[in-house]
Amino acid sequence: MNQLKVVASILEKSALRYTPAGIPIASAVLTHTSKQEQANTQRVVEFEINAIAAGNISKRFLEIELGVVMQFTGFLSRKNRNSKSLVFHITDFETTLLD
């Protein structure tokens, strides 16, 4: 199974673009910071990840303000067929309450 859920905020986003088939695509960079337990110790985890939202969700995705913390759900895939870089393909998102 290839499913990713991450609580993050949008650090930067691009204007809506369209594929040759007319599918709307929204691109962004998400940023995440949390504390995770590993080997019985707390570890600070920080990362940025490239993300896209395609289709009907793309316009709603671009309406999210920068810095607003959300829970994003989707999957990982190569940026393109010949790339080793990964992109987070967002299929859903919702607001989240922080502890």
C-alpha positions as CSV (number, residue, x, y, z in Angstrom):
1,M,0.0,0.0,0.0
2,N,1.2,3.5,-0.8
3,Q,-0.6,6.0,1.4
4,L,0.8,9.0,3.2
5,K,-0.9,11.2,5.8
6,V,1.1,14.1,7.1
7,V,0.2,17.2,9.1
8,A,1.9,20.1,7.4
9,S,1.4,23.6,6.1
10,I,2.0,25.1,2.7
11,L,5.3,26.9,2.5
12,E,4.9,28.1,-1.1
13,K,2.6,27.4,-4.0
14,S,2.4,28.0,-7.8
15,A,-0.4,29.2,-10.0
16,L,-2.9,26.7,-11.3
17,R,-1.8,25.0,-14.5
18,Y,-3.4,22.5,-16.9
19,T,-2.2,19.3,-18.4
20,P,-2.5,18.8,-22.2
21,A,-5.7,16.8,-21.3
22,G,-7.1,19.8,-19.5
23,I,-6.7,18.5,-16.0
24,P,-6.0,21.3,-13.5
25,I,-2.8,20.8,-11.4
26,A,-1.8,22.8,-8.3
27,S,1.8,22.5,-7.1
28,A,3.2,23.4,-3.7
29,V,5.9,22.8,-1.2
30,L,4.7,21.5,2.2
31,T,6.6,21.9,5.4
32,H,6.3,19.6,8.5
33,T,7.7,19.8,12.0
34,S,7.0,17.3,14.8
35,K,8.5,15.2,17.6
36,Q,8.6,11.5,17.0
37,E,9.7,8.7,19.3
38,Q,12.5,6.5,18.0
39,A,14.6,4.0,20.1
40,N,13.0,5.3,23.3
41,T,14.1,8.9,22.6
42,Q,12.4,12.0,21.2
43,R,13.5,13.1,17.8
44,V,12.7,16.4,16.1
45,V,11.6,15.7,12.5
46,E,11.5,18.6,10.0
47,F,11.2,18.3,6.3
48,E,9.9,20.0,3.1
49,I,8.2,18.0,0.4
50,N,7.0,18.8,-3.1
51,A,3.3,18.2,-3.5
52,I,0.6,18.4,-6.2
53,A,-3.1,18.2,-6.2
54,A,-4.8,17.2,-9.5
55,G,-8.4,17.5,-10.7
56,N,-11.3,18.9,-8.7
57,I,-9.3,19.2,-5.5
58,S,-6.7,21.5,-7.0
59,K,-8.6,24.7,-6.8
60,R,-9.6,24.1,-3.2
61,F,-6.0,23.2,-2.4
62,L,-4.8,26.6,-3.8
63,E,-7.3,28.4,-1.5
64,I,-5.5,27.2,1.6
65,E,-3.5,30.1,3.0
66,L,0.2,29.8,3.5
67,G,1.2,28.6,7.0
68,V,-2.2,27.0,7.9
69,V,-1.7,23.6,9.4
70,M,-3.7,20.9,7.6
71,Q,-3.8,17.1,7.4
72,F,-2.9,16.0,3.9
73,T,-3.7,12.5,2.6
74,G,-2.3,11.0,-0.6
75,F,0.5,8.9,-2.1
76,L,4.1,9.2,-3.2
77,S,5.2,8.8,-6.8
78,R,8.2,9.7,-8.9
79,K,8.3,13.3,-10.2
80,N,8.4,11.8,-13.7
81,R,9.2,8.5,-15.3
82,N,12.9,9.0,-15.3
83,S,13.3,10.7,-12.0
84,K,14.3,9.3,-8.6
85,S,12.8,12.4,-6.8
86,L,9.4,11.8,-5.1
87,V,6.3,14.0,-5.1
88,F,3.4,13.8,-2.7
89,H,0.2,13.5,-4.7
90,I,-2.6,14.9,-2.5
91,T,-6.0,13.3,-2.8
92,D,-7.7,14.8,0.3
93,F,-7.0,17.3,3.1
94,E,-8.7,18.6,6.2
95,T,-8.1,21.1,9.0
96,T,-6.5,19.6,12.0
97,L,-6.4,20.6,15.7
98,L,-3.0,20.8,17.3
99,D,-2.4,19.5,20.8
